[in-house]
Amino acid sequence: MGLSSSYATSSLLQLVATTLLLVVFLLGSAHSARLDPQTSSCQEEKLHLRNQHANSTGLFLPLHHIHGPCSPLAHLPRATPSEVLAKDDSRVQNILSRLSTTTARTATTASSLSSRLTADGDLQDSKAATVPLSPGSSLGVGNYVARIGLGTPAKTYTVIVDTGSSLTWLQCQPCRLSCHAQQDPVFDPKASSTYSPVGCSTPECNELETATLNPSGCARLTGVCVYQASYGDSSFSVGYLGKDTLTVGSAVVPGFVYGCGQDNEGLFGKTAGLAGLAQDKLSLLSQVAPKYGMGFTYCLPTSSSSGFLSIGASYPGGSFSYTPLVSGSDKSLYFIRLSSISVGGTSIGVPSSTQTIIDSGTVITRLPAPIYTALSQAVVAALQGSARAPAYSILDTCFKGSYKSLPPLSLKLVFAGGAALDLAPQNIFYDLSGGSFTCLAFARSSRVAIIGNRQQQTFSVAYDVSGSKVGFASGGCS
Ligand SMILES: *[C@@H]1O[C@H](CO)[C@@H](O)[C@H](O)[C@H]1NC(C)=O
């Protein structure tokens, strides 16, 4: 996902960041002392858990909520709900600005990028001068992680899986400007016999601007292509474009193009980087497509279950009902058509002009204001008699007690062609303050609808990109 990162704020935040570092360090050590319950629930689960593997039809990876029982990052401190919702809001603002104009943004990021470069276009080497924004503190909120292998001999890395961005990148030695703290050792291209830098006048370097929505750069002395990937919450990664062997289970993909990040700052938790699944030529999806087909399936787990990501056109996870992928105002995001929402007996129509994005990184589903208002009113009417609670952050339809204490409510998102998500209570509501109140996990947006991950959790979602359709099936997470 990508937009303007504000380098100016980073110096202002240095003091804050240093303080956060200390707090995170202390929290981190406190947490490692009480890891046992999570470890044991994961052990139990592992008996049924698909291990990372590959066959002729695709690559299969366990997918974890960042705090899930088997997540490699389960021990990290959790973000508070207000942090989760604030970050969710910045992701949505980012998507909205990305849909409107490209020129203003490109100009801003171009100047940000140039401030990190030397006169001959290379990255500055000023590690000491840069303090990371907030290393490992605020987590990649609402993020899902998987492990991929890179290099020869292959080493595995925990990466954020994102359907809203294309370029895959890993923090990379020598971390010329900044690497945030990560759990795995930082990737060292010198230790990999198959690593090669990608030159400035290559098709891959030319693709960068489409993939990252930021212009590429060129280190003129070495002739190596420079990328900048930036994200809505002012997180970013800047570095050299490289190629190396990608490994998932027994599958080996030579010449995989990704970013070797030399300046990585922001809210990436302790992950090693990010794997991009948007529809773009440099996306991980497109790069493995010649062998496995252009598609993927996931089941996004809750923080107490495990899911999967399968890359390739095999679509495991159930019998799917499909809705067409449609074209939208951004070529790499996934657009479908929400046709109505049914609440109890009421059906709320959605105008066919409404653009709907299905996104794995947005937490709370957004609806254009008139549709949101109709939904909120229908939910309040259906739960008549349940005591209301005050609004919380972006959520304004709240009730006292946990969702578990509310009467049953049927809520279905219906898409063009009839495919539907028939939501369970935990897909509909978001418990707050330890379940003392709960809010409808939907919010209003200015224009587009975005189907968020809270609503997709525990469904299998198949993105058949070459067949131009998205399928939903219930179940799939374990
Ligand atoms: C490949 O693996 C997937 C996931 O485990 C499985 O569903 C599928 O049947 C396998 N296909 C072949 C051809 O072995």
The ligand as a Gaussian input file, in Angstrom:
#p B3LYP/6-31G(d) Opt

LIG

0 1
 C       -1.139000     -30.139000      -3.211000
 O       -1.260000     -29.759000      -1.845000
 C       -2.550000     -29.292000      -1.502000
 C       -2.506000     -28.714000      -0.096000
 O       -1.966000     -29.604000       0.814000
 C       -3.543000     -30.426000      -1.629000
 O       -4.838000     -29.955000      -1.298000
 C       -3.527000     -30.910000      -3.066000
 O       -4.348000     -32.043000      -3.186000
 C       -2.092000     -31.285000      -3.502000
 N       -2.123000     -31.559000      -4.928000
 C       -1.399000     -32.544000      -5.485000
 C       -1.523000     -32.685000      -6.959000
 O       -0.676000     -33.269000      -4.823000

